[in-house]
Amino acid sequence: MMDKAYEHKEVHIDNLYLDPKNFRLVHEIEFGQKIEDITDPVLQTRTRILVTGNKNENIDDLLLSFTKNGYLPVDLIQVTNLSEDKYEVIEGNRRVSTLKVLYERYKLGLDIGGLDPSIFSTIPVVVYSEKSLENYQIIMGLKHISGTKSWPAWNQAKYLHYLIHEKKLNEKDVADTLGIKSGTIKRALRTLGLIDQFRICEFGEQFKPDMYTIFEEIIKSPNLRAWIEWDEENLKASNSKNLNRLFNWLSIDEEDLDDNTNGDNSPGERIIKNYTDIRNLRSILDDERTLLYMENTKSVDKALNYKDKQELLEAISISPQTGNDFSKNTVVLKNTLIEKVTNHFCSVNIENYKLFRNFRVENLNKINIIAGINNTGKSSFLEALYFLTRLNDIFGYYDVFRRRGKFHDELDFSWLSSVIPDEINISGNFEGKSISTKLVKEEESINNLNKNSYITSLNLIATVEDRTFTTQSRLFIEKENEIFYDKIHQLCFSTYTTPFSMQNQEELIRLHEKSVETRNIERIVKFINSRLDSGIENIELAGEMKRFLVNHKNFKSAVDITNFGEGFQRIFHISLQFAAVENGVIFIDELENALHHSLLVEFSKFIGELAEIFNVQIFVTSHSKECINALVNNCLTNSFISAYRFNYENSQITSNYYSGPSLARLIENLDLDLRGGL
C-alpha cells in the first residue's frame, strides 16, 4: 500500500489493463455498468478493439510514431493499483493499446521498426493511490474539458455528470476548478436530460453520441424549450405531444429502416440532420403550414426557403395560387445591401472607438497592409471596419468582443457591459456610398424591467446613404437577452479572422460549405499539397460532429486536422474565407501568426490570387517585416496595394500612408521597415 499520493514505476506491458469505462469510450460502455473483473481477457480484448478499431485505424498515428521514433514518454501513463503487480490504466489507453499491438507483432517476429523492445518490460507509469484518485480525476477534466486535448462534447458532458452526480461534487466547485462557466455545466446536464428522454422513446436505439450537439442546440434555444415546455427542476420536457413530434424529426422512420427500396443498403434520412437544422427550425417553429411542408419534404432547408418564398409572395402581393413560377422571379432574397462591387472601401473615419478619435484613412485599395509597433490600434482598426460591414447586425459586435475576451463558448454579457465603450461611431465610403454605424450604451428606465437581472441596453443605428437601420439589445443576467429590429442588414459579406478564431468550429463549417460549392477547396488542397505536405490528398468534413479529417497517403484512414501543425490549420482556415465572402471584405489579424517565414512568400501570393478570383478586399495587420515584404513582393501588382504605419503620439493615433509602388521602392533601396523606421 502506498503512503504517498503517487509514485513512479516501470511496468511490464502484460501487467497493464485497459480501462473499459474510460471516458473516451463512454458511448460504448455506460457509466454505472457493473464490471466484475477488469482483468477478464474477453473484456480486455473488447476494450482494446474499441480503442484501436478493428484494423487499428484509430491508432495509425501512434503506430507510425512509435515505429519511426521509438517510445517517447512525453506524457507519462497514469494508472491505479489493482493488485500487487497489476495496474488499471486511467490515462494513456491509446498508448498502451498501441504498445500491446506492437508487442504481439514482436512476439511473432514481425518488424517493429525503431521501437526498442526493452520498453515492453519497462514502461514508465505514474501509480496513483486511492486517496489521490479523485484529485487526478479533476486533473483529467482540466486536460480534456478546458485543456488542449478536449474530448468530444458528449464525453465532456458525461464526465461533468459523473463528477456532480456520482462523485457528489458541487457545480460551482467543478466550474471553478475546471475553469469553465456554471452555465456550461447546467447546459450539459439539461442536454443529457433531454437525451435520456429520447433514449426511452420508440426511436431510442437510433441515438448516437455525435447527435449530442443537436440536443444541445435544442436546449440552447429559448423558443424550443418553451415549445416542449422544459421543466428546469426535473430536467425534462413536459409537453409530450410536441416532444414526440420533435423526436420524430430526429429519427429515421422505422419503415425506412426495414424497407430499403433503393437497393443500396442506405437507410432513410432524418429531417433534422445536424445542429444547424435546429437553428433554422427556430425560424419556422411558429408556422404550422411550414412545419407540415418540412415533414412532407423531410428537409428543414426546403421548409425555410418555402417560408421565405411565402412571405415574399405576400409582400409583393402575388398569390401562391396564381401559377407564378417563383424560381423564375427576378426577386432574390439576400442579407447584403450591396452585391455588385468593384471598388469596396475607399476611405474610413473612426470618430470614436477605443484609442481612435476623429481618425481618417484614405486611399484604401484591394490589399491593405496595417503595421506599427504594439498598442497602436491595428487590431482595433480591423474591428471598426468589420463593424461597418455588419451595419445593424449586433451579433457582429458580440462576435468581436467574444474574441477579445477569448470566450470559447458563450459571451459573458456582464463582462461585455463593463468593457464595451459608451459610444462607438464609425463611417466610411464603400462602393461610392456613404455609410455609418453608431452604437450607444445606455440604461433604460422602463418600469417593467427586472432591475435584478437587467444589465444595460445597446442601441445600434446604421445608415447607407439615406436609409437607416436600427437594432436594440437588452442585456440580462441569468435570462435571455432581448433583441428588437425590423430586419438585420449587412453591407456585404465579410469575415474577421484572428489566430483565436481558428477554434470557432461553426464558422469553419460554414466557410467549408461555400468552398466546396465553388470548388475553392480543390485550390486549397492543391496549394497545401504542393507547399506544405505532398502526402495530403484531401480535407473533408465528416460525421454529425463535423470534424475536419485529412486524407494522407501515409495513413490508412483519415486523421483529424488537429494532428497537424498550427501553421497548417491557419493556412487552411484563412484560405477557406475567400469563397464565403465573394465581392466582400476579409480582415486578417496577425497574418504571420503560426506561419514559418519560409511559407510567407508562397502563401501571400496564394491569397493574392484568391482575392482576385473572388473579388475580395483584404485588410491585413502584421508584426513581421518578412510578412510585409512578402505581401508587397507577391500579392498581385503593387498598384493594388496600400500600406499604413500606425503611430501613437500625444495620446492619439496617426498614420503614414505608402502606395504599393512607393513602398516597394523604399524596401528595395532603403530596407524600409513599415513597422516603425528604417
Residue pairs with C-beta under 8 A, 6 or more apart in sequence:
2 81
2 127
2 129
4 129
5 128
5 129
5 131
5 132
5 135
6 126
6 127
6 128
6 129
6 132
7 126
7 127
8 76
8 124
8 125
8 126
8 127
9 124
9 125
9 127
10 121
10 122
10 123
10 124
10 125
11 79
11 87
11 122
11 123
11 125
12 120
12 121
12 122
12 123
13 96
13 99
13 100
13 103
13 120
13 121
13 123
15 85
15 86
15 87
16 77
16 79
16 87
16 89
16 96
16 100
16 123
16 125
17 38
17 39
17 44
17 82
17 86
17 87
17 88
17 89
18 44
18 47
18 48
18 51
18 89
18 93
18 96
18 97
19 38
19 47
19 88
19 89
19 90
19 93
20 29
20 35
20 38
20 43
20 44
20 46
20 47
21 29
21 31
21 33
21 35
22 47
22 51
22 89
22 90
22 93
23 140
23 144
23 151
23 155
23 158
23 159
23 162
24 51
24 93
24 94
24 151
24 155
25 47
25 50
25 51
26 154
26 155
26 158
26 159
26 209
27 154
27 155
27 208
27 209
28 50
29 50
31 158
31 161
31 162
31 166
32 166
35 43
37 43
38 44
38 82
38 88
39 82
39 86
47 93
48 97
48 100
51 58
51 59
51 93
51 94
51 97
52 58
52 59
52 97
52 98
52 101
53 59
53 557
55 556
56 63
56 101
56 556
57 556
57 557
58 94
59 94
59 97
59 98
59 101
60 555
60 556
60 557
60 559
61 555
61 559
61 563
62 94
62 95
62 98
63 98
63 101
63 102
64 554
64 555
66 98
66 99
66 102
66 112
66 113
66 115
67 102
67 111
67 112
67 113
67 114
67 115
68 113
68 114
69 114
70 114
70 115
70 116
70 119
71 99
71 115
71 116
71 119
71 123
73 124
75 91
75 92
76 92
76 124
76 125
76 126
77 89
77 91
77 92
77 95
77 96
77 123
77 124
77 125
77 126
78 89
78 90
78 91
78 92
78 125
78 126
78 128
78 136
79 87
79 88
79 89
79 90
79 125
79 126
79 127
79 128
80 87
80 88
80 90
80 127
80 128
80 130
80 133
81 87
81 127
81 129
82 88
87 125
87 127
89 96
90 128
90 133
90 136
90 140
91 136
91 140
96 123
99 119
99 120
99 123
102 112
102 115
103 120
105 111
105 112
106 112
106 117
106 120
128 136
134 167
137 163
137 167
138 163
138 177
138 178
141 159
141 160
141 163
141 174
141 177
141 178
142 177
142 178
142 179
143 149
144 150
144 151
144 155
144 156
144 159
145 151
145 156
145 159
145 160
145 178
145 180
146 178
146 179
146 180
150 156
151 159
152 209
152 210
152 212
152 545
153 212
153 213
153 216
153 545
154 209
154 210
154 212
155 209
156 188
157 188
157 189
157 191
157 192
157 212
158 192
160 174
160 185
160 188
160 189
161 188
161 189
161 192
163 169
163 174
164 170
164 171
164 174
164 185
164 189
171 182
171 185
171 186
172 182
174 185
175 181
175 182
175 184
175 185
180 409
181 409
181 410
181 412
183 410
184 409
184 410
187 216
187 219
187 220
188 216
189 235
190 219
190 230
190 232
190 235
191 212
191 215
191 216
191 218
191 219
192 235
193 234
193 235
193 236
194 215
194 218
194 219
194 236
194 237
195 207
195 212
195 215
196 236
197 236
197 237
197 243
198 204
198 207
198 215
198 247
198 250
199 207
201 244
201 247
202 254
203 247
203 248
203 250
203 251
203 252
203 254
206 251
206 252
208 544
210 543
210 544
210 545
211 250
211 544
212 545
213 274
213 275
213 544
213 545
214 250
214 272
214 274
214 275
214 277
214 278
214 544
216 275
217 275
217 278
217 279
218 224
218 225
218 228
218 246
218 278
219 225
219 230
221 278
221 279
221 282
222 480
223 282
223 285
223 286
224 246
224 278
224 281
224 282
224 285
227 239
227 242
227 246
227 285
228 237
228 238
228 239
228 242
228 243
228 246
229 237
229 238
229 239
229 242
230 236
230 237
230 238
231 237
231 238
237 243
248 271
249 270
249 271
249 272
249 281
249 294
249 295
250 270
250 271
250 272
251 270
252 267
252 268
252 269
252 270
253 268
255 268
256 267
256 268
256 269
257 267
257 268
260 266
260 267
269 298
271 277
271 294
271 295
271 298
271 299
271 300
272 278
272 281
272 300
273 544
274 544
274 546
276 509
277 300
277 301
280 300
280 301
280 303
280 304
281 300
283 304
283 307
284 290
284 291
284 294
284 300
284 303
284 304
284 307
285 291
287 307
289 310
290 303
290 304
290 306
290 307
290 310
291 303
293 302
293 303
293 306
294 300
294 302
294 303
297 303
308 333
309 326
310 320
312 331
312 333
313 319
313 320
313 324
313 326
316 331
318 324
335 488
335 489
335 490
336 489
336 490
336 491
336 492
336 493
336 584
337 391
337 464
337 489
337 490
337 491
337 492
338 430
338 431
338 433
338 491
338 492
339 492
339 583
340 583
341 431
341 492
341 583
341 584
341 615
342 431
342 615
343 431
343 432
344 364
344 366
344 430
344 431
344 492
344 585
344 617
345 364
345 385
345 388
345 428
345 429
345 430
345 585
345 617
346 362
346 363
346 364
346 429
346 430
346 432
347 360
347 361
347 362
347 363
347 364
347 428
347 429
348 360
348 361
348 364
348 384
348 385
348 388
348 426
348 427
348 428
348 429
349 358
349 359
349 360
349 361
349 426
349 427
349 428
350 356
350 357
350 358
350 359
350 360
350 381
350 384
350 425
350 426
351 357
351 358
351 425
351 426
351 427
352 421
352 423
352 424
352 425
353 380
353 383
353 384
353 421
353 424
353 425
353 426
354 377
354 380
354 421
355 377
355 380
355 648
355 652
355 653
356 377
356 380
356 381
356 384
356 653
357 652
357 653
359 377
359 652
359 653
359 654
359 655
361 381
361 644
361 655
361 657
362 657
363 642
363 657
363 659
364 617
364 642
365 640
365 641
365 642
365 660
366 611
366 617
366 618
366 636
366 640
366 641
367 608
367 611
367 617
367 618
367 620
367 631
367 635
367 636
367 640
367 641
367 642
367 660
368 617
368 618
368 619
368 620
368 641
368 642
368 643
368 644
369 620
369 622
369 628
369 631
369 632
369 641
369 642
369 643
369 644
369 674
370 378
370 381
370 382
370 619
370 620
370 621
370 622
370 643
370 644
370 646
371 378
371 621
371 622
371 623
371 628
371 643
371 644
371 645
371 646
371 674
371 675
371 676
372 378
372 645
372 646
372 647
372 648
372 675
372 676
373 648
373 675
373 676
374 623
375 648
376 646
376 647
376 648
376 653
377 646
377 648
377 653
378 589
378 621
378 646
379 498
379 589
379 590
379 621
381 619
381 621
381 646
382 496
382 587
382 588
382 589
382 619
382 621
383 400
383 496
383 587
384 424
384 426
385 426
385 428
385 585
385 587
385 619
386 396
386 400
386 494
386 496
386 587
387 396
387 397
387 400
387 424
387 426
387 437
387 439
388 426
388 427
388 428
388 430
388 435
388 436
388 437
388 491
389 396
389 490
389 491
389 492
389 494
389 584
389 585
390 396
390 397
390 437
390 490
390 491
390 494
391 435
391 437
391 462
391 464
391 469
391 489
391 490
391 491
392 437
392 460
392 461
392 462
392 469
392 470
392 471
392 485
392 488
392 489
393 471
393 488
393 489
393 490
394 458
394 460
394 471
394 473
394 483
394 485
397 420
397 439
397 458
397 460
398 411
398 416
399 496
400 496
401 411
401 416
401 419
401 420
402 411
403 496
403 498
403 500
403 501
404 419
405 411
405 412
405 415
405 416
405 419
406 500
408 503
413 455
413 475
413 476
413 477
413 481
414 455
414 477
416 475
417 441
417 455
417 456
417 475
420 439
420 441
420 458
421 441
422 440
422 441
422 442
423 438
423 439
423 440
423 441
424 437
424 438
424 439
425 436
425 437
425 438
426 436
426 437
426 438
427 434
427 435
427 436
427 437
428 434
428 435
428 436
429 435
430 491
430 492
433 464
433 465
434 463
434 464
434 465
435 462
435 463
435 464
435 465
435 491
436 462
436 463
437 460
437 461
437 462
437 463
438 460
438 461
438 462
439 458
439 459
439 460
439 461
440 458
440 459
440 461
441 456
441 457
441 458
441 459
442 456
442 457
442 459
443 456
443 457
444 454
444 457
444 474
449 474
450 476
450 479
453 476
453 477
453 478
453 479
454 474
454 475
454 476
455 475
455 476
455 477
456 474
456 475
457 472
457 473
457 474
457 475
458 472
458 473
458 475
459 470
459 471
459 472
460 470
460 471
460 472
460 473
461 468
461 469
461 470
462 468
462 469
462 470
462 489
463 469
464 489
464 491
469 485
469 486
469 487
469 489
470 485
470 486
471 483
471 484
471 485
471 488
472 483
472 484
472 485
473 481
473 482
473 483
473 484
474 481
474 482
474 483
475 481
476 482
492 581
492 583
492 584
492 585
493 580
493 581
493 582
493 583
493 584
493 585
494 581
494 584
494 585
494 586
494 587
495 507
495 511
495 577
495 580
495 581
495 584
495 586
495 587
496 587
496 589
497 573
497 574
497 577
497 586
497 587
497 588
497 589
498 589
498 590
499 570
499 589
499 590
499 593
499 594
501 507
501 573
502 566
502 569
502 570
502 573
505 546
508 548
508 573
508 576
509 541
509 546
510 580
511 573
511 576
511 577
511 579
511 580
512 521
512 541
512 548
512 576
514 520
514 576
514 579
514 580
515 521
515 524
515 575
515 576
515 579
515 580
517 579
518 579
518 582
518 614
520 575
520 576
520 578
520 579
520 610
520 613
520 614
521 539
521 576
523 575
523 610
524 539
524 572
524 575
524 576
525 536
525 537
525 538
525 539
527 571
527 575
527 602
527 606
528 536
528 539
528 568
528 571
528 572
529 535
529 536
529 537
531 599
531 602
531 603
531 606
532 567
532 568
532 571
532 599
533 552
533 564
533 568
535 552
535 553
535 554
536 550
536 551
536 552
537 551
537 552
537 553
538 550
538 551
539 548
539 549
539 550
539 551
539 561
539 572
540 548
540 549
540 551
540 558
541 547
541 548
541 549
542 548
542 549
542 558
547 560
547 561
548 560
548 561
548 572
549 558
549 559
549 560
549 561
550 558
550 559
550 560
550 561
550 563
550 564
551 558
552 558
552 559
561 568
561 569
561 572
562 569
565 594
566 594
567 594
567 595
567 596
567 599
569 594
570 593
570 594
570 595
571 595
571 599
571 603
574 588
574 591
574 607
575 606
575 607
575 610
577 586
578 586
578 607
578 610
578 611
578 613
578 614
578 616
579 614
581 614
581 616
582 614
582 615
582 616
583 614
583 615
583 616
584 616
584 617
585 616
585 617
585 618
585 619
586 611
586 616
586 617
586 618
586 619
587 619
588 618
588 619
588 620
588 621
589 621
590 621
590 622
590 623
591 604
591 620
591 621
591 622
591 624
591 627
591 631
592 600
592 622
592 623
592 624
592 626
592 627
595 603
595 627
597 624
597 626
597 627
600 624
600 626
600 627
600 630
601 630
601 633
601 634
602 634
603 630
604 627
604 630
604 631
604 633
604 634
604 635
605 634
605 635
607 618
607 635
608 631
608 634
608 635
608 636
610 616
611 617
611 618
611 635
611 636
612 636
620 631
622 628
622 631
622 675
623 675
625 673
625 674
625 675
628 643
628 674
628 675
629 667
631 641
632 638
632 641
632 643
632 660
632 663
632 664
632 667
633 664
635 641
637 660
638 659
638 660
638 661
638 663
638 664
639 659
639 660
639 661
640 660
641 659
641 660
641 663
642 657
642 658
642 659
642 660
643 657
643 658
643 659
643 660
643 663
643 674
644 655
644 656
644 657
644 658
645 655
645 656
645 658
645 674
645 675
645 676
646 653
646 654
646 655
647 653
647 654
647 655
647 656
647 676
658 666
658 674
663 672
663 674
666 672
670 678
671 678
672 678
